[in-house]
Amino acid sequence: WLPALLTSPAVMWGGPGLRAWWLLLLRLSLEASGPVFIKWGQRAATRHDVFAQDVCAALEQLHTAAPAHGFRHTCKVLRSSFGLRPKELFDWIEEEPIACGSIGQVHRGRLSAKGAALTGCSEGDTVAIKVRHPGVSEAIERDFQTMVWLAHLAGTLLPATRALRLDDTLKQFAAPLHEQVDLSREAANLQRFNQNFRRARAVSFPLPLYPLVSPDVLVESFEVGRHISHYISAKEGSHPYRVRLAELGSGTMLQMMLVDNLIHSDLHPGNILVRLEPPQGLLGLAYRTLRSLADPNAPVMRALRSSLDALGKQQHNPSSSSSSSKGAAAFASSVSMQPTS
């Protein structure tokens, strides 16, 4: 932290380039300080009401791109947790993690025949493999002791900070973080969330794939989507889904708090994916038709080109009216059949 503290005047008096360099130094300092400080950076990145936009943007990388552990540790933990070699459970595991947070990282994998038989899935199904970082429990305890010491120091040197009750704030911050360390507890909570939202069409949670669950490893269904930050970071009014996402988010939180009494305590943008689904009914029919028209290789467009070619030939050769009528009939048939295919 010393380099970041000594160069902090750059934020006040430096230009944009120097400020960007200092924000990078701040993020690297948080990463080097341990999981608790990374978690704090993740929370800070969501507080656009407290921090400047460039600060939030710099810290957003901690949501999915925190420091990762080596793939060798992932393989070692998989074998020690399940008593089988990784290649017996998975046909393939992507060595580079697709996301990495303060507690663990996620790899994409494909179930083998044995892994599919154990979990009840199909062979070749893509899954997410979440593996806890080595020594993360000890690091969290150490980091919290450091933060408590800093809170006491701040209260001693700056009496005005006592009104902030930093000790109580740290305790509230510590409780959910300790629970997140145990991935088997996370799997149990995912089951409860899926049960609570079983009637919600627009909200879903990953499914833990038992028995491939342990305190160190959680294998779950792979969810496809785009991080919600892509939509909420757009300029005001510039994205058509902002209002709908706000309605879904507020409704989901209200159900968690008022109906289920079970709240997801780590809903930063790195943990929320948005999946756009084609509309249904007449609107869906129009949507699929327009999509097919936009594809130059779609049957509709090929039939249209054929019909236009036939009409062009008819202008030069009036006797070819029969071929022209066949082309028109084929075009009409393609239009009527394409939406149902």
Secondary structure, DSSP 8 states (H G I E B T S, - for coil): -HHHHHTTHHHHHS-HHHHHHHHHHHHHHHHHH-HHHHHHHHHHHT-TTTS-HHHHHHHGGGGTBS----HHHHHHHHHHHHSS-HHHHEEEE-SS-SEE-SSEEEEEEEE-HHHHHHHT--TT-EEEEEEE-TTHHHHHHHHHHHHHHHHHHHHHH-GGGGGG-HHHHHHHHHHHHHHHT-HHHHHHHHHHHHHHTTT-SS-----EEEEEE-SSEEEEE----EETHHHHTS-TT--TTHHHHHHHHHHHHHIIIIII----TT--GGG-EE------HHHHHHHHHHHHHH-TTSHHHHHHHHHHHHHHHHHH-GGGHHHHHHHHHHHHHHHHHGGG-
